[in-house]
C-alpha cells in the first residue's frame, strides 16, 4: 500500500519534470503531450457492480469522430431528459436520479462519454463532449438536460454553441466554470513550469481558437435564454462553489441552491428532489 501511495504521489511530478525538460527542446511537443495526459481519464470504465444495470438499458452506439459512444434509454411517457455525467464517471452515477425520474414517467436518455463507461476512445475533452451532446439532442429532442461536474461545463458550452436547440431547462450540478481553474490545478499537481503553461496556451489557441483564460461558462451563459438550476456544495473540494456562484451571477434565468456537506458527487435524495421539482415546475 505504501508503495502504491508513493507512486501515486510522485508519478505526476515525474510527468511534470518530463514536460519541463521537453519544453526546452520542443515547447509544442511538450504542450501536446501535457494536453493528452490532461485529457486521459484514469478510471470511469464500467465496474462489475455496474454492469447489469447499464447493460439492461443499452440503446444505440453512436460514432463521434470515429469513436463508439454507448447510449442508454429508460422509456417513459412524458418529456425527455438527457443525463450527462462527469469526469472519470459513467451513466451508472445517475441510477438514483433515474429512479426518481421514472416515478414521474419521464423518458430518460444518457450516454457514456468517450473513454468512459462502455464507450470507446482513450481521451476526453469538453469540445468532444459537446459534439456527443449535440448528436443526442438531434436524435432524441430532449427538453431537459441534467449534467454533473465537467458534464455541466460541457452542457453550458454546448448551449452557447447551439442556442436554437429544443432545450427548455438545464440543471448543472457541481460544475466548474473556468478552464483556467482546471489548468491551474493540473499545473499544481504536476509542477510544470511557466514555459509549459505558455506552450499549452498557444496549443489551445492553435487547435481550438481560444486561450486558457477565454473558456468560461460565466461568459457563455450571458446570452443563455434557457431556464437553469445550479446546485453546488459549499464544501466541494473538487470544484469550488464559487464556480456556480459566478455562473449564477451571469445567467439571468437561473436558480442557485447551495448545499452543505453533500460533497462533489451530489447524488443524494435531497438533490434528486431539487432536480425533479425544478423539472416539474
C-alpha positions in Angstrom: 0.0 0.0 0.0 2.8 2.4 0.9 4.5 1.7 -2.5 1.2 2.4 -4.3 0.8 5.7 -2.4 4.3 6.8 -3.2 3.8 6.0 -6.9 0.5 8.0 -6.9 2.3 10.9 -5.2 5.4 11.1 -7.3 4.3 9.9 -10.8 2.5 13.2 -11.6 5.7 15.1 -10.5 7.8 12.9 -12.8 5.5 13.8 -15.7 5.8 17.5 -14.8 9.6 17.3 -14.8 9.5 15.5 -18.1 7.3 18.2 -19.6 9.6 20.9 -18.2 12.7 19.3 -19.8 10.9 18.7 -23.1 9.7 22.3 -23.2 13.4 23.5 -23.7 13.8 21.2 -26.7 10.3 21.4 -28.2 7.6 23.5 -26.4 5.0 22.4 -28.9 5.6 18.7 -28.3 5.6 19.3 -24.5 2.2 21.1 -24.8 0.7 18.4 -26.9 1.8 15.6 -24.6 0.7 17.6 -21.5 -2.7 18.2 -23.0 -3.1 14.5 -23.9 -2.3 13.5 -20.3 -4.8 16.1 -19.1 -7.5 14.5 -21.3 -6.7 10.9 -20.3 -9.0 9.6 -17.6 -7.6 7.0 -15.1 -11.0 5.5 -14.3 -14.6 5.7 -15.3 -14.9 2.4 -17.2 -17.8 0.0 -16.2 -17.1 -1.8 -12.9 -18.5 -5.3 -12.1 -21.3 -4.0 -9.8 -22.4 -1.5 -12.6 -22.5 -4.0 -15.4 -26.0 -5.5 -15.2 -27.7 -2.1 -14.6 -26.1 -0.5 -17.6 -26.3 -3.5 -19.9 -30.1 -3.7 -19.4 -30.6 -0.1 -20.6 -28.2 -0.1 -23.6 -29.5 1.6 -26.7 -27.7 2.5 -30.0 -24.0 3.1 -30.3 -23.1 6.5 -31.9 -20.0 7.3 -33.9 -18.5 10.6 -32.9 -15.2 11.4 -34.6 -14.8 7.7 -35.2 -15.3 6.8 -31.5 -18.1 4.4 -30.5 -20.3 6.1 -27.9 -22.7 3.9 -25.9 -26.1 5.4 -25.3 -28.9 4.3 -22.9 -32.6 4.7 -22.6 -35.2 4.2 -19.9 -38.6 4.7 -21.7 -41.3 6.9 -20.3 -44.5 8.6 -21.5 -43.5 12.2 -20.6 -40.9 14.7 -21.6 -37.3 13.5 -22.4 -34.5 14.2 -20.0 -30.8 13.9 -21.2 -28.3 12.9 -18.4 -24.7 13.9 -18.8 -22.1 12.5 -16.3 -18.8 14.0 -15.3 -15.0 13.2 -15.5 -13.9 9.6 -14.6 -17.5 8.5 -14.2 -20.2 6.9 -16.3 -24.0 6.7 -16.7 -24.3 4.5 -13.6 -23.8 7.6 -11.4 -27.4 8.6 -12.3 -29.0 5.4 -11.0 -30.7 7.1 -8.0 -31.9 10.1 -10.1 -33.2 7.7 -12.8 -35.4 6.0 -10.2 -36.8 9.4 -9.2 -37.4 10.5 -12.8 -39.1 7.2 -13.6 -41.7 7.7 -10.8 -42.8 10.8 -12.8 -42.8 8.8 -16.1 -40.0 10.9 -17.7 -38.4 9.5 -20.8 -34.7 9.2 -20.0 -31.7 9.1 -22.3 -28.0 9.1 -21.4 -24.6 8.2 -22.8 -21.1 7.3 -21.7 -18.5 9.9 -22.6 -15.6 8.9 -24.8 -13.0 6.9 -22.8 -15.7 6.3 -20.1 -18.2 3.5 -19.4 -18.9 1.2 -22.3 -17.8 3.9 -24.8 -14.5 3.6 -26.8 -11.6 6.0 -27.1 -8.8 6.9 -24.7 -9.1 10.7 -24.3 -11.9 13.1 -23.5 -12.3 16.9 -23.6 -15.2 19.3 -23.4 -15.3 20.1 -27.2 -15.6 16.4 -28.0 -18.2 16.0 -25.3 -20.2 18.9 -26.8 -20.3 17.0 -30.1 -21.7 14.0 -28.3 -24.4 16.1 -26.6 -25.4 17.7 -29.9 -25.9 14.3 -31.5 -28.0 13.1 -28.6 -30.2 16.2 -28.9 -30.6 15.7 -32.6 -31.6 12.1 -32.1 -33.9 12.4 -29.1 -35.0 16.1 -28.9 -34.9 16.4 -25.1 -36.4 19.4 -23.4 -34.3 18.9 -20.2 -30.7 18.3 -19.5 -29.2 17.3 -16.2 -25.4 17.4 -16.0 -22.7 16.8 -13.4 -19.3 18.4 -12.9 -17.4 18.7 -16.2 -20.6 17.4 -17.9 -22.3 20.6 -16.6 -19.5 22.7 -18.1 -19.9 20.9 -21.4 -23.7 21.3 -21.3 -23.4 25.1 -20.9 -20.7 25.4 -23.5 -22.9 23.3 -25.9 -25.9 25.6 -25.3 -23.7 28.6 -26.1 -22.7 26.9 -29.4 -26.3 25.7 -30.3 -28.7 28.2 -28.7 -31.6 27.2 -31.0 -31.8 23.6 -29.7 -35.2 22.5 -28.2 -33.9 22.6 -24.6 -36.1 24.3 -22.0 -34.2 23.7 -18.8 -30.6 22.8 -17.8 -29.5 21.6 -14.4 -25.8 21.8 -13.7 -24.5 20.1 -10.6 -21.1 20.8 -9.0 -19.9 22.1 -12.3 -16.6 24.0 -12.8 -16.8 27.4 -14.6 -13.3 28.2 -15.8 -10.8 26.2 -17.8 -8.1 28.4 -16.1 -9.0 26.9 -12.7 -8.8 23.3 -14.1 -5.4 24.0 -15.7 -4.2 25.7 -12.5 -5.0 22.6 -10.5 -3.4 20.4 -13.1 -0.2 22.5 -13.1 -0.1 22.4 -9.3 -0.4 18.6 -9.3 2.3 18.1 -11.9 4.5 21.0 -11.0 5.3 22.1 -14.6 6.8 25.5 -15.3 5.7 28.7 -16.9 7.2 27.6 -20.3 5.0 24.6 -20.4 1.9 26.7 -19.4 2.6 29.2 -22.1 3.1 26.4 -24.7 -0.2 24.9 -23.6 -2.0 28.2 -24.0 -0.6 28.5 -27.5 -1.6 25.0 -28.2 -5.2 25.7 -27.2 -5.3 28.8 -29.4 -3.9 26.9 -32.3 -6.1 23.9 -32.0 -9.4 25.3 -30.6 -9.2 29.0 -31.4 -9.4 30.1 -27.7 -6.8 30.6 -24.9 -7.0 29.0 -21.5 -8.3 32.2 -19.9 -11.0 32.6 -22.6 -13.0 29.5 -21.8 -15.5 30.4 -19.1 -19.1 29.3 -18.7 -19.7 32.5 -16.8 -19.3 34.2 -20.2 -21.2 31.5 -22.2 -24.4 31.9 -20.1 -24.8 35.7 -20.5 -27.0 35.1 -23.6 -28.5 31.8 -22.4 -32.3 32.0 -22.6 -32.9 28.6 -21.2 -34.0 28.2 -17.5 -31.3 26.9 -15.3 -30.8 25.3 -11.9 -27.3 25.3 -10.4 -26.6 23.0 -7.4 -23.3 23.1 -5.6 -22.0 22.1 -2.2 -20.1 24.8 -0.3 -17.5 22.3 0.9 -16.9 20.8 -2.6 -13.1 20.1 -2.7 -13.1 19.1 -6.4 -14.9 22.1 -7.9 -15.2 25.2 -5.7 -18.7 26.6 -5.0 -17.5 29.9 -6.3 -17.8 28.4 -9.8 -21.6 28.1 -9.7 -21.9 31.5 -7.9 -20.1 33.1 -10.8 -22.3 31.4 -13.4 -25.5 32.2 -11.5 -24.5 35.9 -11.4 -24.2 35.9 -15.2 -27.1 33.6 -16.0 -30.2 35.8 -15.6 -32.7 32.9 -15.9 -31.1 30.7 -13.3 -31.7 29.5 -9.7 -28.9 28.5 -7.3 -29.1 26.0 -4.5 -26.1 25.7 -2.1 -25.9 22.5 -0.1 -23.7 21.8 2.9 -21.7 18.6 3.5 -23.0 16.6 0.5 -19.7 16.7 -1.4 -19.0 16.8 -5.1 -21.0 13.8 -6.3 -24.4 15.2 -5.1 -26.4 12.1 -5.8 -28.3 12.2 -2.5 -32.1 12.0 -2.4 -32.3 15.6 -1.3 -30.5 16.7 -4.5 -32.7 14.5 -6.7 -35.8 16.1 -5.1 -34.5 19.6 -6.1 -34.0 18.4 -9.6 -37.3 16.7 -10.1 -39.2 19.7 -8.6 -37.4 22.0 -10.9 -38.2 19.9 -14.0 -41.9 19.6 -12.9 -42.3 23.3 -12.3 
